Amino acid sequence: MDRVKIDMSGTQGILGCCSAARRPGSASRPGERVAAEATFVRLKWPGAIAALALAGTVASAADRAGESPFSDYRSEVPGKVHRISVRDLPAPYATQSAANGPSIVARPENAWPAAPPGFKVELFASALKGPRVIRKAPNGDLFVAESGGGRISVLRGITASGKPERTEVFAEGFKRPYGIAFYPPGADPKWLYVGDSGAVVRFAYQSGQLRAGGPPQHVADLPEGGHWTRDLQFSKDGGTLFVAVGSASNVDDPDSSQEEAQRADILAFDPDGSHRRVYAWGIRNPSGLAIDPDSGQLWCAVNERDGLGDDLVPDYITHVQPGGFYGWPWWYLGAHQDPRHSGKHPELGRVAIVPDVLLQPHNAPLQIVFYQGHQFPPEYRGDLFATEHGSWNRSIRTGYEVIRVPIEGGRQAKGEYQDFLTGFVVDDSHVWGRPVGIAEAADGSLMVSDDASNSIWRVRYSGQ
C-alpha cells in the first residue's frame, strides 16, 4: 500500500500527536496499511481545538448540568442538546455488556416520527426492500440502495400529495449494495459508482437516466464479510474515490487475524480503481462518508466497538485527517486502551485521535449529509445530519433517530449534537423504525430511509 503523506504543520502535543503512526508489522506485510512519514509539528485543521476541548479543557455535560451525558430513547426529544466528553467516560466493564436487540413490529396506528416545531414529517415511499443509503443526483433524482433487494432504485420528483412522481429500478443483481456516488462531481456526471459488499462497480450514466444501459464495470475488489456497509464519496476535485471498509469483527487484533487485513479503514483510489491506498485507519466501521461542500473536507460516521459496558465506547462523527489513526482495536478516543489488548502498541496510544463529536455508545450512526438547502430556517444551512440505526448492545436502547450536528463558520463541529427526528421506539423491547439513509431532496426537504418499516420519510419545514 502507498504511504499517505500528512501535511500538518501546527500544534505539537495536541491530541497527543508527536510523530506519525505506522501500522504495526507494515514492513513485513506487503499491502498492509501504513501511516505517514511526517512529524506532527502543527495542526492546520482548526477542529483540533474542538478535539482538545473534548479531551477535557471544557467542563463536561455532567459537570454543567448535574446529570449523566449518557442517555437512552426515553430522553430523546427533538431539539434537545447532547454533549459527551472523554472526561465523561466510565471505566471499562462499569456495567455488564448487554444483548438487547430490538424486536421489529409494525408501526402502531398512533406512531409517527417527531421533528422540532415548524417541521412536518410525511411518508414519502413505502414497500421498499431494505432501503439504506440515499443519494441525490445532480438533476434531483433520488438514488436508493435497497440493500435487502440487491438493487439500486430511482425516485423522481414529488407529487402534490408528497409521493414520488416515478419509481424505477436502475440496476439489480447486487449482493448488498450500499454506497452510491456520481463521477465526476458537478452538474454532468458520466458514471454512477456503487459500493457492493465485496467490490466497487460503476455504470455509464447520463443525467436523467432511470435505468442502466448495460452491465457494470468492475472498479476494485474489497474484503467481504463482517461489516459490509461500503459507503463511497469522491473528493471535491474528483481526483480521489474514498471507500469505507469496516472491520470483520468487534475487536480482533489485526496483528494476528488475517481477516482484518485492509479493514477498519477508509481506503482511497483513483477514479479508475488504481493507486489503492489507505487514507485513514483504526476506524472500526466508518459506515457513512460525506464531503463538506464548502471546505472539501472528508467526514465520517463511525460505529465503535461493543462489549465494554453500556456507556463504552461512544460512537462518533468526525472530520478525517489524512493518515490519521483513530484507535481501533488497541485504543479508543485517544489514549484509552482497550483492556482486551492491554499492553499492546503503546506507541499508538500517543497518536490516537480524539474525534470531533462523541455520540451515545452503541447507537450505530450510518449515513451523514451536509444540509445545503434553503427550505429549512437559515441556521440549519451547512449543518450535518446523521441517522442513528439504534443499539443492540445496551441494557436500555438508544439511537433510532436522526440527529443534527451544528457546524460553525470555520467548518468545525462544536462537539455537541441535537435530537432532530425521534419517535421510532415503542418500548425497550420493540421498535417500528430504524433510520439509515439521509439525503437532501431537490426542494430542500430531507429524505430519511427506514429499513425496519421499509419506508422513506420526508421532513420539510412548514413554519406551523
N, C-alpha and C positions, 0 to 999 in steps of 0.2 A: 504494500500500500504506500502511496505517496505521503510525504510529510506535509503537514499543514503549517504554513508559516503564520505566526502570530505577530501582528504589528500592534504592540501595546506599549506605548511609551507614556507612563503616567504615574502611578502611585505605588510605590513599593510597600508591601505589607498589607494592603487592602485585600480582604478575603484570604489572607494567609499565603498569597502567591509570591514565592520567592524565585522560583525557576519553573520553566515549563515542564509538564508531566510527560513521561514516556510510559506507554503501555508496558506492563511487566512482561518480560520474555520476548519483546518485539524483535530483538536482534536475532533470536533463534527461530522465529516463526515467520517465514515469508508470508506476506499478505495480511498480517495482523495489523491492528490499529496502532498508530503511533501518534504522539503529540508533537508539538512544535519544538524547534531548536532555538527558541528565543529566551531572553531574560526578561522577566516581568519587572520593568522599572517604573513605568507609568501606565495607568489605565485610561485610555481615551474615553471609553464609554461612561457617560455620566451616571448610568444606573449603578455603578459601583457604590455611589453614595447611598442609594436605596438599599443595596445589599449590605453595606456596613451598618445601616440602621437596623436591618433585620438581624444582624449579628449581635445587636444588643445596645446600641448607642441611644436608642429611644426607648421609652417605657413601653412595656408590653401591654396588650389589651387587658390582661388580667390585672395589672397594676393600676391602670387608669379606671377601669370600670368595676373592679372588685368581683369580677365573675370570670369563669374559665373561658378562654377564647375557643375552646373546642366545643362544638355544638352538634346537633343532630336535626333530623327532619322536623321535629316539633317546634323548633325556634326559627325555621326558615320563613321569612316574611319579605315580600317584595320591598326593596329599598333599605333593608337592614344592612348595616356595615359590619364587616368582619375583618379582623387583623390578627394574624398569628406571627409571632417572632420566634427565633431559635431560643430565646430566653424562656419561652413557654414550654419547651419540650420536656416531657417526663422521662424518667429513666426507662430503658428497655424492660419489658415484662412488668411494668407497673400494674397492668391488668392482664388477665389471660387473653390469649388470642381467640377470637370468636369465629364461628362459622354460622353466618346469619344471612344466607342467600334469600332473595325475595321470591315469593310466590306471585306469579303474574296473573292478574284477574282482569275481567272485562271492566271497562270504565263504568263506575256507578252512575246512575242516572243523574245525580246532582253534582257530579265531579266535573271540574273544568280547570284548566291552568289559570293561575292568578298572576297578574302583572301589576306594576305600580299604577297609581291613579292616573287617569288620562289615556291609558293604553287599552286596546281591545284585542282579545285573542279569539281567533276563528279557526275552525277546522278546514284546512285547505285541501288536503288529499287524504285518502284512506285506502284500505285494502292493498297496501304495498307489501313487498316481501323483504322484511328486514331492512328498512331504509337506514342508511348510515350517512356517509359524507354527502353534502350538498355543495355544488359549486356553480356560480353564476357565469355563464358565457358572456363575452363582451356584448352580444346583442340582447342580453336579458334572459335568455332561456336558462332554466334551472336543470342542471345535470345531477342525477341522484344515483348513488351507488346502492342498489338493492342487494346487499351482501347475501341475504338469505335466499335470493332467487338467482344469484350468479349473473346479474345483468346490470347494465347502465341504462337508465331511463331518462327521458327529457320531458319536462313540464313547461309548456309555453303559455305565457300570458296569465291574466287574472280576469275572470268574468265579473259582471256586476254583482253576482251572488257570492263572489270570493272563492271561486274554484278555478282550476286550470282550464284554459281555453282548449288545450290539446295535450294529449299524453302519448308518447311513442317510446318504443324500446330501441335505443341506439345500437346496442350490441349486447350479446349474451354468450353463454358458454364459459364464463369465468369460474374459478374455484371460490374465491371470496373477494370480490372487488371492493376496494375501499377508496384510496386516494384518486383524485381527478385533477388534472392540470392542463391548461391550454398553452401552446407554444407556437410562435414567440409571444411574449407578453404584449399587450396592446389591443388595438381595435380589430385586427385582422389576423387571428391565429390560423396556422396551416395544419396543426397537429393537435389531437387530443390524447393525452397520456393517461393511463390507468395503472394504479398500483394494485396488482393482484397479490395473493398470499405468497407466491414464490417467484414473482417476476414483475418487471415493469414492461408494459407494451404500449404501442401508440397506433392511432388510426389517422389516416389522412382526413382533414376536416376543413370545411368551408363554413363561414359564418351563416347561421340559419339552418344548417344541415340537421336533420332529425334522425337519420339512420346512417350507419356506417356504410361506406361504399365498397368495402372489401375487407379481407381479413386483417388482423392486426400485425404490425411489425414488432419483432422482439427487440427490446432495448437493453435489458440487463436481467441477469438471474439474481435472486435474493434467497436468503435462508428461509426454509419453510418450517411450520410447526410453531408451538409456543405462541407468543403474542403475534398476531397475524395482521394487525392494522397498519398497512403500508401507505401512510399519507405521503403526498407529493406537493412540492412547491418549486417554482422557478425563481431564481434571483431576479431582482428588479430589472437588471440589464439583459436577462435571458441567457447569460453565459453558463449558469450552473443549475443543475437539477438536484434538489435536495430530496432524500428519501428516508423516511423514518423506518427503523428496524428495531423492534422491541426484543427483549431477552427471550430465551427459550424457557426460563424458569423464574422462580421467585427470587432466589439469591444464590444460585450455584456459582462456584468460583471459576472464572474463565481460565485460570492457570491450569486447572485440572479437568475441566469439562469442554471437550471439543464441540459440543452442541452450542456453546456460547461464542464460538468464533465469528467475528464480524457481526456481532449483535450488540444490543443496548447502545446503539449508535445513531447518529444522523449521518448518513452517507452522502457523498456528493459525486456527481458525474457531469461530464459534458453532455449536451443535449442528445447526442447520438449513442450514449451509454458508455463511452470510452472514458479514460482517465479516472477510474474508480479510486476514491479516497475517502478518508474519514474526516468529517467536518468537526464533530464534537462527540464525546464518548462518556461512558459511565452514566448513561441515561436509560433507566430501566425500560420504560416503554413510552417513547415520545409520540403518543398517539395522534396528536394534532399539530400541524405546522401552519404558519401564516407569515407572510411578509408584510411588514408595516409599509403601506403605500406611500407614506410621507418620507420616512428615513431610509427605506430599503432594508432595514434590519430584520433578520430571521428570528421568529419567536416559536416556542413550542409549549404544549401542554403535556404533562408527564404523570403517568401512573407509577407511584413509588411502590416499595416492597410491602409485604404483609408479614404477619407472624410475630410482631414485637409488642402487640397490645393495641387497645382501642385508639390511642392517640399518637401512635407512631406507625409509619413515618408520614408526615404531611405530603400529599401530592402538591404539585406546583405548576405555575406558569412563569416563563422567564424568557428574556431575550437570550440568544445563544451566542456565546463567544467562540470564535473560530479556534479550534484546537483545545477548547475547554474540557475539563474533566469534572463531572457532576456527581461523582462519588460511588456509584453502584459497581460491584456489590459490597466493597470493603468499607466504605464510608457513606454517610448521608448528611446533607445540609451543612456542608463544611466539615469541620474536624470532629465529627461524631462517628465513632467506629461501631460498625455492626458487630455485636458480641459473637455472632456466629462465625466471624472472621477475625477474632481477636488476635492482635499482634501482627497481622499481615499488612504489608505495604505502608509503613509509617510515612514514607516519602510522599505518598499520595494524599494523606490527610492534610499535608501542608498546602496543597494546591486545589483541593476540592472546593468548588464554587458554591456559594450560598445563592439560591435562586431569588428572583425578584419578588414573587408573590407566593406565599405559602397558603395552601388550601386545607380544608378538612382532610384528615387522613382517611384513605380508602374510598374517597368519593368518586374516583375514576373520571377525571376530565378527559374529554375526547376532542371534538373539533373546536377551533377558535377562529374568530373573524374580527377584523377591524371595521368599525362602522364608519362609512363614508357618505351616507345619505343625508337628506335634508328633511325627511318626513318626521323624524324624532326631534325633540327640542334641541337647540344648538349645543347644550352642554354634553350631549351624547356623542357628538361628532368626534371621531378619532379614538374613541374608547374601544376597548377589546371586549368581546362577548365570548363566553365559553359554555359548552354543555357539560353537565356532570351526570354521568350514566348511573351512578349510585353504588353504594357499598355492599359488600357481602362479608367483609372481614371485620365487622364492628358489632358490638353487642346491641347497640341501638343504631339503626341505619341512618346514614347521612348521604347527602347528594340528591340525585333525582330532581335536578333543577337546571336552570340557566342562570349564569352569573354575569355581572358587569365588572370589568376591571378598569377603573379610571386611569387614563394616561395623561400625564402632564405635558405642558407645552414643549419641554425638551425631549419629548417622546420617551419618557421613562415612567415606569409604574410607581405608584405611591406606596406599594406594599400592602394594599388592602383590596377587598372586593365587596360587592354588594349582591344580595339575592335579587334576581330580576324576574324569573318565571318559576313559580312553585306550584304545588298542589297535586303532584303526581303520586303521592303516597297515600294509601288508605289507612294503614296502621303499621305497626312494626313487623308484621308478618306478610303484608300484602301491598303490592303496588300495581298501578294500572298503566303507568307510563315511564319510559326511560329515555330522556333526551340524548341524542347522539350527534347529529349534524346540525350546522347552522350556517346560513348564508343571507346576505342582503339581497332582496329582490329588486327588480328594476325600479319600482316605485318607492324604494326606501324602507319598506317593511322588512321585518326579519322572518325568515322561514326556519323552523326547527323540526328536524325529523325525530321520530319516536319509534324505536324498534320493538317496544312492548305492545303498543296499540297499532303498530304498522301504519302510522299516520304522519302527516306533516302539518304543523300548526303555523299559522300566520299571526304575527304580532305587529300591530300598527298603532300609530298614535292618533287618537281622535280628539283629544283635549277634553273629553267628557267623562 
